[in-house]
Amino acid sequence: MTSIHTNAGATAALQTLRAINANLTITQKAISSGLRVGAAADNAAYWSISTTMRSDNMALSAIVDALGLAAAETDVAYAGLEATIGALDGIKAKLVAAKEEGVDRQKIQAELEQLIGQAESIATSASFNGVNWLNTDIANLAYLTASPVEMPAALSRSASGTLQVQTLTLDIGDISLFNSDGGGALQADDRSVGNINGLTTVSGATAFGVKARESYTFAGPITLSATDSISFDIIVDAGPHSAGVTYPITIDKALVDSRLGTSDGVIANRSAMISILNQAMVTAGLSGVANVGTEASDRFLFWSLEGLGLDDASIAIGNLTSTLSGGAAGGLENPPVTDIDNSYAELSFSGGSSSFRLHPDVVIAFELVTPDGVTQTITIDRATVDSVLGTNDGLVNAGPDFAAVLNAVLAGTGVTATGAGIQTTLTIDSTMFPTAGSRSQFQILNVRDNIGSPPDFDLVDIDITAAGADLDNYLSGIEGMLAKVTSAAAMLGALASRLDLQEVFGRTLQQTMTAGIGRRSMLTWTRHQRG
């Protein structure tokens, strides 16, 4: 009979040896790869996370390197700007010295040329790795909305897995000292908007509507018998908002003789006609409502005194009848020479030029006082100009283009603009402010821009020995240059600080991600072992 004897101890030992061999295989695999999770088969989910994080960490390393490069470029440009400020301070001091009587301007000019040459040398040598932000070659720099340089700054991955590279932006136009196409901080600044197509010429002006008027040329003499009469209506302050008030007027021989102290009923001239009309209007109740006077050498004029309190302001002669031969009525039977009704305040201006160009840094402003006494500040900037005109160069042609821009910024104020040729006209919007005549008015106050009088010369063109050299203009221009260079240096200083902080954060983030990858692998390893 066959029998099988089982050695329990040997079996247990064999199982232990098999487990040790399996674990040893895993350990050898981890040692050879340098990773506890070396393949997706070890743990697909955690292997995927670790692999993505390692890839991101490599990209982040590249960004940290780029930040270091950007910081170096910024430091070089900042050093150049600081040195330029010193050169400009020296130039300003020499210009002040040149104002003293008896000084040798030739010698001061020689010193100025050395300082100017130093500023040029700074700009051309402030280069790092072939990058120079102070000496640029940018077409139309002065009128570009922006001339940005972007620097990789950070890496982020959204919850959905989308990878994004975040950047820091520097506008080179804000720090360039010399640009091949102009627009640098040490070059002539053509940002001036001049008289803004004439808008500055009406600064401080008050626009009024005109009192309603209607004039006639006297036709006479005329003679009224005891049975003659001239009758008509004077309609005052009628218009779109009111029917006005009608006053019947009658002129007969009795009125003529009584007013003129005569007995023949003759109205011999314009003065006599005006005297009679005045009396007839007083009798009809027009005192304080309308009046009559002279216009030109041979005309008599009716005008509304706007005393009825109505929004409309008009005056008209209607329903004229006359018993005299041919319907003669001293000139009232003929069409009026002038006829102005329901006038609204308007203000016209022209700058004597066809256009101006608005630089991205320039803002035009003025105060508008509307008929209700409300004062509003109106501003025009480059974004508005380009948006309204559908352009990207800030060019504003006089007339229709400027009117379109003004209508955009005046929307809702009750003042509108129209343009023709190189003239622009501002007018009260009667739908918002219906009161017409002399009570219709608005003001334009304190037209200004935010740059004042920028330098109109290049730094390299300063010559105090030239005939008619304007030292005050040079000093004012150097002050403007100093302000721009100082602002550029402050902006670069802030950028340098941000780059340093971002670089430190990037390196810290690298270390954190490396540790995170390790923790993922340890967790996976532990779970694998337990499994």
C-alpha positions as CSV (number, residue, x, y, z in Angstrom):
1,M,0.0,0.0,0.0
2,T,1.3,3.4,-1.0
3,S,1.4,6.2,1.6
4,I,2.3,9.9,1.3
5,H,3.8,11.6,4.4
6,T,3.5,15.4,4.5
7,N,6.2,17.5,6.2
8,A,4.3,20.5,7.6
9,G,7.4,22.4,8.5
10,A,8.9,22.0,5.0
11,T,5.7,23.3,3.5
12,A,5.6,26.3,5.7
13,A,9.2,27.1,4.9
14,L,8.6,26.8,1.2
15,Q,5.7,29.3,1.4
16,T,7.8,31.8,3.3
17,L,10.6,31.5,0.8
18,R,8.2,32.1,-2.1
19,A,6.9,35.3,-0.4
20,I,10.4,36.5,0.2
21,N,11.3,35.9,-3.4
22,A,8.2,37.8,-4.6
23,N,9.0,40.8,-2.4
24,L,12.6,40.7,-3.4
25,T,11.6,41.0,-7.1
26,I,9.5,44.1,-6.3
27,T,12.3,45.6,-4.3
28,Q,14.8,45.0,-7.1
29,K,12.5,46.6,-9.6
30,A,12.1,49.7,-7.4
31,I,15.8,50.0,-6.9
32,S,16.5,49.7,-10.6
33,S,14.0,52.4,-11.5
34,G,14.6,54.7,-8.6
35,L,10.9,54.7,-7.9
36,R,8.7,52.7,-5.6
37,V,6.0,52.8,-8.4
38,G,7.9,52.2,-11.6
39,A,5.1,51.2,-13.9
40,A,1.4,51.5,-14.3
41,A,1.0,47.9,-13.4
42,D,2.2,48.7,-9.9
43,N,-0.8,51.0,-9.3
44,A,-2.3,52.7,-12.4
45,A,-4.0,55.6,-10.6
46,Y,-1.0,56.6,-8.5
47,W,1.4,56.0,-11.3
48,S,-0.6,58.4,-13.5
49,I,-0.6,61.1,-10.8
50,S,3.1,60.8,-10.1
51,T,4.0,60.8,-13.8
52,T,1.9,64.0,-14.4
53,M,3.4,65.7,-11.4
54,R,7.0,64.8,-12.5
55,S,6.2,66.3,-16.0
56,D,4.8,69.5,-14.4
57,N,7.8,69.7,-12.1
58,M,10.1,69.7,-15.1
59,A,8.1,72.5,-16.8
60,L,8.1,74.4,-13.5
61,S,11.9,74.1,-13.5
62,A,12.0,75.8,-16.9
63,I,9.8,78.6,-15.7
64,V,12.0,79.2,-12.6
65,D,15.0,79.4,-15.0
66,A,13.0,81.9,-17.2
67,L,12.2,84.0,-14.1
68,G,15.9,84.2,-13.3
69,L,16.6,85.4,-16.8
70,A,13.8,88.0,-16.7
71,A,15.1,89.2,-13.3
72,A,18.6,89.7,-14.8
73,E,17.2,91.6,-17.8
74,T,15.1,93.8,-15.4
75,D,18.1,94.5,-13.2
76,V,20.2,95.6,-16.1
77,A,17.4,97.9,-17.4
78,Y,16.8,99.3,-13.9
79,A,20.5,100.0,-13.4
80,G,20.5,101.9,-16.8
81,L,17.5,104.0,-15.7
82,E,19.1,104.9,-12.4
83,A,22.2,106.0,-14.2
84,T,20.2,108.0,-16.7
85,I,18.5,109.8,-13.9
86,G,21.9,110.9,-12.7
87,A,22.8,112.1,-16.1
88,L,19.6,114.1,-16.4
89,D,20.1,115.6,-13.0
90,G,23.5,116.8,-14.2
91,I,22.0,118.2,-17.4
92,K,19.4,120.1,-15.4
93,A,22.1,121.6,-13.2
94,K,24.1,122.8,-16.2
95,L,21.0,124.4,-17.8
96,V,20.4,126.3,-14.6
97,A,24.0,127.4,-14.5
98,A,23.7,128.6,-18.1
99,K,21.0,131.1,-17.1
100,E,23.5,133.1,-15.1
101,E,24.7,136.2,-16.8
102,G,28.3,136.2,-18.0
103,V,28.8,132.5,-18.1
104,D,30.6,130.9,-21.0
105,R,27.9,128.9,-22.7
106,Q,30.4,127.2,-25.0
107,K,32.0,125.5,-22.1
108,I,28.7,124.5,-20.5
109,Q,27.6,123.1,-23.9
110,A,30.7,121.0,-23.9
111,E,29.8,119.6,-20.5
112,L,26.2,119.0,-21.7
113,E,27.4,117.1,-24.6
114,Q,29.4,114.8,-22.4
115,L,26.4,114.1,-20.2
116,I,24.1,113.6,-23.2
117,G,26.7,111.2,-24.6
118,Q,26.7,109.4,-21.3
119,A,22.9,109.0,-21.5
120,E,23.2,107.6,-25.0
121,S,25.9,105.2,-23.9
122,I,23.8,104.0,-21.0
123,A,20.9,103.2,-23.3
124,T,22.9,101.3,-25.9
125,S,24.9,99.3,-23.3
126,A,22.0,98.3,-21.0
127,S,21.7,94.9,-22.7
128,F,21.6,91.4,-21.3
129,N,21.8,88.4,-23.6
130,G,21.0,90.5,-26.6
131,V,17.9,92.1,-25.0
132,N,17.8,95.8,-24.6
133,W,14.7,97.5,-23.2
134,L,16.1,101.0,-23.2
135,N,17.3,101.3,-26.8
136,T,14.4,99.9,-29.0
137,D,13.3,99.6,-32.6
138,I,9.5,99.7,-32.4
139,A,7.5,101.2,-35.3
140,N,5.0,103.9,-34.2
141,L,5.9,103.4,-30.6
142,A,4.5,106.8,-29.5
143,Y,0.9,105.8,-30.5
144,L,0.8,102.1,-29.7
145,T,-1.7,101.1,-27.1
146,A,0.9,98.7,-25.7
147,S,4.2,97.1,-26.8
148,P,4.3,94.2,-24.3
149,V,7.0,91.8,-23.4
150,E,5.7,88.7,-21.7
151,M,7.7,86.6,-19.2
152,P,6.7,83.1,-18.0
153,A,5.9,83.4,-14.3
154,A,3.9,80.4,-13.1
155,L,2.4,77.0,-14.0
156,S,-1.0,75.9,-13.0
157,R,-3.2,72.9,-13.7
158,S,-7.0,73.2,-13.3
159,A,-9.2,70.6,-11.7
160,S,-10.2,69.5,-15.2
161,G,-6.5,68.9,-16.1
162,T,-6.0,72.0,-18.3
163,L,-2.4,73.2,-18.1
164,Q,-1.8,77.0,-18.1
165,V,1.3,79.1,-18.2
166,Q,0.8,82.4,-16.5
167,T,2.9,85.4,-17.5
168,L,4.0,88.8,-16.3
169,T,3.8,91.6,-18.8
170,L,6.1,94.6,-19.2
171,D,5.2,97.5,-21.6
172,I,8.5,98.4,-23.3
173,G,7.0,101.7,-24.5
174,D,6.9,102.8,-20.8
175,I,10.7,102.4,-20.3
176,S,12.3,102.9,-23.7
177,L,14.8,105.8,-23.6
178,F,15.6,106.0,-27.4
179,N,13.5,104.4,-30.1
180,S,14.4,104.3,-33.7
181,D,10.9,105.6,-34.7
182,G,10.7,108.1,-31.9
183,G,8.6,107.9,-28.7
184,G,11.4,107.2,-26.3
185,A,11.5,109.0,-22.9
186,L,14.6,111.1,-24.0
187,Q,13.1,112.1,-27.3
188,A,10.7,114.7,-28.5
189,D,7.3,114.0,-27.1
190,D,4.6,114.5,-29.7
191,R,1.8,113.5,-27.4
192,S,0.5,117.1,-27.3
193,V,-3.0,117.4,-28.5
194,G,-2.7,121.0,-29.4
195,N,-6.0,122.9,-29.1
196,I,-8.0,119.7,-29.5
197,N,-9.5,120.7,-32.8
198,G,-10.4,124.1,-31.2
199,L,-12.1,122.8,-28.0
200,T,-9.6,124.7,-25.9
201,T,-10.6,127.9,-27.6
202,V,-14.1,127.7,-26.0
203,S,-12.9,126.8,-22.5
204,G,-14.7,129.1,-20.1
205,A,-17.4,130.0,-22.6
206,T,-21.1,130.1,-22.0
207,A,-23.4,129.2,-24.8
208,F,-26.9,130.8,-24.9
209,G,-29.9,130.3,-27.1
210,V,-31.2,133.4,-28.9
211,K,-34.4,135.2,-27.9
212,A,-37.1,134.7,-30.5
213,R,-37.2,137.5,-33.0
214,E,-39.0,138.5,-36.3
215,S,-38.0,141.6,-38.2
216,Y,-39.6,143.5,-41.1
217,T,-38.4,146.2,-43.5
218,F,-40.5,149.4,-43.1
219,A,-42.6,150.1,-46.2
220,G,-44.1,153.5,-46.2
221,P,-45.2,156.1,-45.6
222,I,-48.8,155.0,-45.2
223,T,-51.9,157.0,-44.4
224,L,-54.9,155.7,-42.5
225,S,-58.3,157.4,-42.9
226,A,-61.0,157.3,-40.3
227,T,-62.3,154.1,-41.8
228,D,-59.0,152.3,-42.2
229,S,-57.4,149.8,-40.0
230,I,-54.5,147.2,-39.9
231,S,-55.2,144.2,-37.8
232,F,-53.0,141.2,-37.0
233,D,-52.2,138.7,-34.2
234,I,-48.9,138.4,-32.3
235,I,-48.4,134.7,-31.3
236,V,-45.9,134.4,-28.5
237,D,-43.9,131.4,-27.3
238,A,-45.6,128.7,-29.4
239,G,-43.8,125.6,-30.4
240,P,-43.6,121.8,-29.9
241,H,-44.3,122.1,-26.2
242,S,-47.0,124.8,-26.1
243,A,-49.6,126.5,-28.3
244,G,-48.4,129.8,-27.0
245,V,-50.6,132.9,-26.4
246,T,-52.2,135.0,-29.1
247,Y,-52.6,138.7,-28.8
248,P,-54.9,140.6,-31.3
249,I,-53.5,144.0,-32.4
250,T,-55.4,146.8,-34.2
251,I,-53.8,150.0,-35.6
252,D,-56.2,152.7,-36.8
253,K,-56.2,156.5,-37.4
254,A,-57.1,157.3,-33.9
255,L,-54.2,155.3,-32.5
256,V,-51.8,156.9,-35.0
257,D,-52.8,160.5,-34.3
258,S,-53.0,159.9,-30.5
259,R,-49.5,158.4,-30.3
260,L,-47.8,160.7,-32.8
261,G,-49.7,163.9,-31.8
262,T,-50.9,164.4,-35.4
263,S,-54.2,164.6,-37.1
264,D,-53.5,163.2,-40.6
265,G,-53.2,159.4,-39.8
266,V,-49.8,159.3,-41.5
267,I,-47.1,156.8,-40.4
268,A,-44.1,158.4,-42.1
269,N,-41.1,156.4,-41.1
270,R,-39.7,153.4,-39.1
271,S,-39.5,155.4,-35.9
272,A,-43.2,156.3,-36.1
273,M,-44.1,152.7,-36.9
274,I,-42.2,151.4,-33.8
275,S,-43.8,154.0,-31.6
276,I,-47.3,153.0,-32.7
277,L,-46.6,149.3,-32.4
278,N,-45.3,149.8,-28.9
279,Q,-48.5,151.5,-27.9
280,A,-50.7,148.9,-29.6
281,M,-48.8,146.1,-27.8
282,V,-49.2,147.7,-24.4
283,T,-52.9,148.1,-25.0
284,A,-53.1,144.4,-26.0
285,G,-51.4,143.3,-22.8
286,L,-48.0,142.4,-24.1
287,S,-46.0,144.4,-21.5
288,G,-43.3,142.0,-20.2
289,V,-44.2,139.4,-22.8
290,A,-42.9,140.9,-26.1
291,N,-41.4,144.1,-27.3
292,V,-40.6,145.9,-30.6
293,G,-37.4,147.8,-31.5
294,T,-34.9,148.4,-34.3
295,E,-32.8,146.1,-36.4
296,A,-30.4,147.4,-39.0
297,S,-31.1,150.8,-40.5
298,D,-34.6,150.3,-42.0
299,R,-36.1,147.4,-40.0
300,F,-38.3,147.1,-37.0
301,L,-38.1,144.0,-34.8
302,F,-40.4,142.0,-32.6
303,W,-38.9,139.8,-29.9
304,S,-40.2,137.6,-27.1
305,L,-39.3,138.6,-23.6
306,E,-39.9,135.0,-22.5
307,G,-42.2,136.3,-19.8
308,L,-44.9,133.6,-20.1
309,G,-42.9,130.9,-18.4
310,L,-43.4,128.5,-21.2
311,D,-40.7,126.2,-22.5
312,D,-41.0,127.5,-26.1
313,A,-39.6,130.9,-27.1
314,S,-41.1,132.2,-30.4
315,I,-42.9,135.2,-31.8
316,A,-44.9,135.4,-35.0
317,I,-47.2,137.7,-36.9
318,G,-50.4,136.1,-38.2
319,N,-53.9,136.8,-39.6
320,L,-52.9,140.1,-41.0
321,T,-55.7,142.2,-42.6
322,S,-55.5,145.8,-43.9
323,T,-58.1,148.1,-45.5
324,L,-55.4,150.1,-47.2
325,S,-54.8,149.8,-50.9
326,G,-53.0,146.6,-51.8
327,G,-53.2,145.5,-48.2
328,A,-50.4,147.9,-47.2
329,A,-49.4,147.5,-43.6
330,G,-46.1,149.4,-43.2
331,G,-44.1,146.3,-44.2
332,L,-45.9,143.7,-42.1
333,E,-47.5,142.5,-45.4
334,N,-44.1,141.3,-46.6
335,P,-42.2,138.2,-45.5
336,P,-40.0,138.8,-42.4
337,V,-36.3,139.5,-43.0
338,T,-35.2,137.6,-40.0
339,D,-37.2,134.9,-38.2
340,I,-35.7,133.0,-35.2
341,D,-37.9,130.8,-33.1
342,N,-37.2,128.3,-30.4
343,S,-33.5,128.6,-30.5
344,Y,-31.3,126.4,-28.3
345,A,-27.9,127.1,-27.0
346,E,-25.0,126.1,-29.3
347,L,-21.3,126.5,-29.4
348,S,-19.2,126.2,-32.5
349,F,-15.4,125.9,-32.7
350,S,-12.6,125.1,-35.1
351,G,-9.0,124.4,-34.4
352,G,-7.5,125.6,-37.6
353,S,-6.1,122.1,-38.2
354,S,-7.6,118.9,-39.5
355,S,-6.8,116.4,-36.8
356,F,-5.0,115.5,-33.6
357,R,-3.8,112.1,-32.3
358,L,-4.5,110.8,-28.9
359,H,-1.6,108.9,-27.3
360,P,-2.6,106.0,-25.0
361,D,-1.3,107.9,-22.0
362,V,-3.2,111.0,-22.7
363,V,-6.7,111.9,-21.3
364,I,-8.6,115.0,-22.3
365,A,-11.1,116.3,-19.7
366,F,-13.4,119.3,-19.3
367,E,-16.4,120.3,-17.2
368,L,-19.8,120.7,-18.7
369,V,-22.5,122.8,-16.9
370,T,-25.9,122.0,-18.2
371,P,-29.1,124.2,-18.0
372,D,-30.1,122.6,-14.8
373,G,-26.9,123.8,-13.1
374,V,-25.4,120.4,-12.8
375,T,-21.6,120.2,-13.4
376,Q,-20.2,117.0,-15.0
377,T,-16.6,116.1,-15.7
378,I,-16.3,114.7,-19.3
379,T,-13.2,112.7,-20.3
380,I,-11.9,111.4,-23.6
381,D,-9.3,108.7,-23.7
382,R,-7.6,106.6,-26.4
383,A,-9.8,103.5,-25.8
384,T,-12.9,105.6,-26.4
385,V,-11.5,107.2,-29.6
386,D,-10.5,103.9,-31.1
387,S,-13.8,102.2,-30.1
388,V,-16.0,105.0,-31.5
389,L,-14.1,105.4,-34.8
390,G,-13.2,101.8,-35.3
391,T,-9.5,102.6,-35.4
392,N,-6.3,101.6,-33.5
393,D,-4.1,104.7,-34.0
394,G,-5.9,107.3,-31.8
395,L,-6.3,109.7,-34.8
396,V,-9.2,112.1,-34.5
397,N,-10.1,114.1,-37.6
398,A,-11.9,117.4,-37.1
399,G,-15.6,117.8,-37.8
400,P,-17.6,114.6,-38.1
401,D,-15.1,112.3,-36.4
402,F,-14.5,114.6,-33.4
403,A,-18.3,115.1,-33.2
404,A,-18.8,111.3,-33.0
405,V,-16.3,111.0,-30.2
406,L,-17.9,113.9,-28.3
407,N,-21.4,112.4,-28.7
408,A,-20.0,109.2,-27.2
409,V,-18.7,110.9,-24.1
410,L,-21.6,113.4,-23.8
411,A,-24.3,110.7,-24.0
412,G,-27.0,111.4,-21.4
413,T,-25.8,114.9,-20.6
414,G,-28.3,116.7,-22.8
415,V,-25.6,118.2,-25.1
416,T,-25.0,116.8,-28.6
417,A,-22.3,117.4,-31.2
418,T,-22.4,117.7,-35.0
419,G,-19.4,118.3,-37.3
420,A,-18.9,119.6,-40.8
421,G,-15.5,120.3,-42.4
422,I,-13.2,121.2,-39.6
423,Q,-15.9,122.8,-37.5
424,T,-17.7,121.1,-34.5
425,T,-20.9,122.4,-33.0
426,L,-22.2,121.6,-29.5
427,T,-26.0,122.0,-29.1
428,I,-28.5,121.5,-26.3
429,D,-30.7,118.4,-26.7
430,S,-34.3,119.8,-26.6
431,T,-35.7,116.5,-25.7
432,M,-33.9,116.6,-22.4
433,F,-33.8,120.4,-21.8
434,P,-36.9,121.7,-23.7
435,T,-36.7,125.3,-22.5
436,A,-35.7,127.4,-25.5
437,G,-34.4,130.9,-26.1
438,S,-32.0,132.8,-23.9
439,R,-32.8,130.5,-20.9
440,S,-31.2,127.6,-22.9
441,Q,-27.6,127.6,-21.9
442,F,-24.6,125.5,-21.1
443,Q,-20.9,126.0,-20.2
444,I,-17.6,124.4,-21.2
445,L,-15.0,124.9,-18.4
446,N,-11.4,124.0,-17.8
447,V,-10.5,122.1,-21.0
448,R,-7.3,120.3,-20.2
449,D,-5.1,117.2,-20.8
450,N,-3.0,115.2,-18.3
451,I,0.4,115.8,-19.9
452,G,0.7,119.6,-20.0
453,S,3.5,120.8,-22.2
454,P,5.7,117.7,-22.9
455,P,9.3,118.2,-24.3
456,D,9.3,119.2,-27.9
457,F,13.0,118.3,-28.5
458,D,15.3,115.3,-28.4
459,L,17.9,115.1,-25.6
460,V,20.6,114.9,-28.2
461,D,19.5,118.1,-29.8
462,I,20.1,120.4,-26.8
463,D,22.2,123.3,-27.9
464,I,22.4,126.3,-25.6
465,T,24.8,128.1,-27.9
466,A,22.3,128.3,-30.8
467,A,20.7,131.6,-31.6
468,G,17.5,132.0,-29.7
469,A,18.1,129.0,-27.6
470,D,15.2,128.8,-25.1
471,L,16.7,127.6,-21.8
472,D,13.3,127.6,-20.0
473,N,12.0,125.3,-22.7
474,Y,15.0,123.0,-22.2
475,L,14.5,123.0,-18.5
476,S,10.8,122.3,-18.8
477,G,11.6,119.4,-21.2
478,I,14.3,117.9,-19.0
479,E,11.8,117.9,-16.1
480,G,9.3,116.0,-18.3
481,M,12.0,113.5,-19.3
482,L,13.0,113.1,-15.6
483,A,9.4,112.4,-14.7
484,K,9.1,109.7,-17.3
485,V,12.4,108.0,-16.5
486,T,11.7,108.1,-12.8
487,S,8.3,106.5,-13.4
488,A,9.9,103.9,-15.6
489,A,12.5,103.1,-12.9
490,A,9.7,102.8,-10.3
491,M,7.8,100.4,-12.5
492,L,10.9,98.3,-13.1
493,G,11.7,98.2,-9.4
494,A,8.2,96.9,-8.7
495,L,8.6,94.3,-11.4
496,A,12.0,93.2,-10.1
497,S,10.4,92.7,-6.6
498,R,7.6,90.6,-8.1
499,L,10.1,88.5,-10.1
500,D,12.1,87.8,-7.0
501,L,9.0,86.7,-5.1
502,Q,7.8,84.6,-8.0
503,E,11.2,82.9,-8.3
504,V,11.3,82.0,-4.6
505,F,7.8,80.7,-4.8
506,G,8.6,78.6,-7.9
507,R,11.6,77.0,-6.2
508,T,9.5,76.2,-3.1
509,L,6.8,74.8,-5.3
510,Q,9.3,72.6,-7.0
511,Q,10.4,71.1,-3.6
512,T,6.8,70.7,-2.5
513,M,5.9,68.8,-5.7
514,T,8.9,66.5,-5.4
515,A,8.0,65.7,-1.8
516,G,4.4,65.1,-3.0
517,I,5.5,62.7,-5.7
518,G,7.4,60.8,-3.0
519,R,4.4,60.6,-0.7
520,R,2.3,59.3,-3.5
521,S,4.8,56.6,-4.2
522,M,5.2,55.6,-0.5
523,L,1.5,55.3,-0.1
524,T,1.3,53.1,-3.2
525,W,4.2,51.0,-2.0
526,T,2.7,50.5,1.4
527,R,-0.6,49.5,0.0
528,H,1.0,47.2,-2.4
529,Q,2.9,45.5,0.4
530,R,-0.2,45.2,2.5
531,G,-2.0,43.7,-0.5
